[in-house]
Amino acid sequence: MKVSRLSRVLMLGVCASMLVPAAAEAQLFRSFDPGMQGGIGGYGAPQEMQTSRQQRMPDPVYAAQVVDYATEQSPGTIVIDTQDKFLYYVLKDGMAIRYGVGVGKEGFGWSGTVKVGRKAEWPSWTPPAAMIERRPELVKYAGGMPGGPDNPLGARALYLYDGGRDTMFRIHGTNEPWSIGHNVSSGCIRMLNEHVTELHRIAKIGTKVVVQ
């Protein structure tokens, strides 16, 4: 599948719904402050998760943008381009919301078609046994690390399921904004907290997710 090049970029955040025409969707988009990658409209991220100006932010190419996007996928589908480090939320009329992401590091990448099985706000995090084996210091979180600004899953998480089985992969926020645009994870898809908060709101349980 080839992605059409960007012909117009609206530096806009997203309050879009797949249930209304694209023209109406455009009226719902909110502005983004590129310097903070945070919302300045009515759907801004919770105050406790606003990113510090002192933290190193991703390259501006990974800012939330509305782009032209040629795909056979239906509106409401999430498509993740692991090579170019973008996540697309497909809209109508050949458009999509594009977010920058961090993806699996070498040896942890994967592809396939799954669905959003559940969603969580300020999710807890439990490192899998294989991760604890690689990093024994994480054994203290074997029973779970409570959600919060310091939690590796960030502000929101979308849990990816294959049928009724939890794949153990997530689309989630991060407290390491510098990692967006890089191969950094154990297979999960990382987003800025502000971006995953929006995706958590507009993506429904059962949303199709294509990882390629």
JOCOR-V312453 format. One record per helix or strand of 3 or more residues. SS is the DSSP state (2 for helix, 1 for strand). FROM is the first residue (numbers start at 1). LEN is the number of residues. Records with the same first field share a line. If there is no record, write none. Layout:
# JOCOR-V312453
SS: FROM-LEN, FROM-LEN
This chain:
# JOCOR-V312453
2: 22-5, 47-3, 60-3, 129-6, 136-6, 177-3, 193-10
1: 31-3, 65-4, 78-4, 86-5, 95-6, 102-3, 112-10, 156-7, 165-8, 183-3, 208-4
